[in-house]
Amino acid sequence: MAMSLLGIALVWAFTNSPVNALGLLLAGLGQGPLYPTAITIVPSEISKKKSNHLMAASLALVVAGGNVGDAFVPWIVGLARTVGWCVGNCAHMPGVDVSMAVCWVGMR
């Protein structure tokens, strides 16, 4: 997540295209492994709690959450930009990072 936040900070701080490209690269590399990692960790966390009967439902919830994010986050960001709430590129990503961290800590 730190790499993602660093990339977002680069995009916000500089208007130079090569620096923005580097920032988006860092943000993507920081965000990319989070979903596969969640899919890998959820079964081990569920089995630690001896709740194997919830395995399928918990994995389905993680997959559904990822699909909802894929479907609605771009739409919400576009809506925010048309209304004028979004100032700059990647304005939603710190909120996404914080919400993922809260979920991560809550799962532990």
BADREN-696454 format. One record per residue (C-alpha): x, y, z; residue in one letter. Coordinates in Angstrom, 1 decimal. Example, Ala and Ser with C-alpha at 12.3 -4.5 7.8 and 13.67 -1.06 7.14 Angstrom:
{{12.3, -4.5, 7.8}, A}
{{13.7, -1.1, 7.1}, S}
This chain:
{{0.0, 0.0, 0.0}, M}
{{2.9, 2.3, 0.6}, A}
{{4.0, 2.0, -3.0}, M}
{{0.4, 2.8, -4.1}, S}
{{0.3, 5.9, -1.9}, L}
{{3.7, 7.0, -3.1}, L}
{{2.5, 6.7, -6.7}, G}
{{-0.7, 8.7, -6.0}, I}
{{1.4, 11.4, -4.3}, A}
{{3.6, 11.7, -7.4}, L}
{{0.5, 12.0, -9.6}, V}
{{-0.9, 14.7, -7.4}, W}
{{2.3, 16.6, -6.8}, A}
{{3.6, 16.9, -10.4}, F}
{{2.1, 17.9, -13.7}, T}
{{4.9, 16.4, -15.7}, N}
{{3.8, 13.5, -17.9}, S}
{{6.8, 11.2, -17.3}, P}
{{6.4, 11.7, -13.5}, V}
{{2.7, 11.0, -13.8}, N}
{{3.4, 7.9, -15.7}, A}
{{5.8, 6.7, -13.0}, L}
{{3.3, 7.5, -10.4}, G}
{{0.5, 5.5, -12.1}, L}
{{3.0, 2.7, -12.6}, L}
{{3.8, 2.7, -8.9}, L}
{{0.1, 2.9, -7.9}, A}
{{-0.8, 0.0, -10.2}, G}
{{2.1, -2.1, -8.9}, L}
{{1.1, -1.3, -5.3}, G}
{{-2.6, -2.1, -5.9}, Q}
{{-2.2, -5.1, -8.2}, G}
{{-1.2, -7.9, -5.7}, P}
{{-3.9, -7.0, -3.1}, L}
{{-6.8, -8.9, -4.6}, Y}
{{-4.9, -12.2, -5.3}, P}
{{-3.4, -11.9, -1.8}, T}
{{-6.8, -11.6, -0.3}, A}
{{-8.0, -14.6, -2.2}, I}
{{-5.0, -16.6, -0.9}, T}
{{-5.2, -15.4, 2.7}, I}
{{-9.0, -15.8, 3.4}, V}
{{-9.0, -19.6, 3.3}, P}
{{-6.1, -19.8, 5.8}, S}
{{-7.7, -17.3, 8.1}, E}
{{-11.0, -19.2, 8.0}, I}
{{-9.4, -22.5, 8.6}, S}
{{-7.5, -21.1, 11.7}, K}
{{-10.9, -20.3, 13.2}, K}
{{-12.2, -23.8, 12.6}, K}
{{-15.0, -22.4, 10.4}, S}
{{-14.5, -24.6, 7.3}, N}
{{-18.2, -24.6, 6.6}, H}
{{-17.9, -20.9, 5.9}, L}
{{-15.1, -21.3, 3.4}, M}
{{-17.2, -21.1, 0.2}, A}
{{-19.3, -18.2, 1.4}, A}
{{-16.3, -16.2, 2.5}, S}
{{-14.5, -16.6, -0.8}, L}
{{-17.6, -15.7, -2.6}, A}
{{-17.9, -12.6, -0.5}, L}
{{-14.3, -11.6, -1.4}, V}
{{-14.8, -12.2, -5.1}, V}
{{-18.1, -10.4, -5.1}, A}
{{-16.5, -7.4, -3.3}, G}
{{-13.8, -7.3, -6.0}, G}
{{-16.4, -7.4, -8.7}, N}
{{-18.5, -4.6, -7.1}, V}
{{-15.4, -2.5, -6.8}, G}
{{-14.6, -3.1, -10.5}, D}
{{-18.1, -2.1, -11.5}, A}
{{-18.8, 0.9, -9.3}, F}
{{-15.6, 2.7, -8.5}, V}
{{-15.0, 4.0, -12.0}, P}
{{-18.7, 5.0, -12.2}, W}
{{-18.5, 6.8, -8.9}, I}
{{-15.3, 8.6, -9.8}, V}
{{-16.8, 9.7, -13.1}, G}
{{-19.9, 11.0, -11.4}, L}
{{-17.8, 12.9, -8.8}, A}
{{-15.8, 14.5, -11.6}, R}
{{-18.9, 15.7, -13.4}, T}
{{-20.3, 17.2, -10.2}, V}
{{-16.9, 18.8, -9.4}, G}
{{-16.1, 16.8, -6.2}, W}
{{-13.0, 15.2, -7.7}, C}
{{-9.9, 17.3, -8.0}, V}
{{-7.1, 15.6, -9.8}, G}
{{-6.3, 12.1, -10.9}, N}
{{-6.6, 9.1, -8.7}, C}
{{-8.5, 11.0, -6.0}, A}
{{-10.4, 7.9, -4.9}, H}
{{-7.3, 5.7, -4.4}, M}
{{-6.3, 6.9, -0.9}, P}
{{-9.9, 6.1, 0.3}, G}
{{-9.6, 2.7, -1.3}, V}
{{-6.3, 2.1, 0.4}, D}
{{-7.6, 3.1, 3.8}, V}
{{-10.8, 1.0, 3.4}, S}
{{-8.6, -2.1, 2.5}, M}
{{-6.4, -1.5, 5.5}, A}
{{-9.4, -1.2, 7.8}, V}
{{-10.8, -4.5, 6.4}, C}
{{-7.3, -6.1, 6.7}, W}
{{-7.0, -5.1, 10.4}, V}
{{-10.6, -6.1, 11.1}, G}
{{-9.9, -9.5, 9.7}, M}
{{-7.0, -10.1, 11.9}, R}
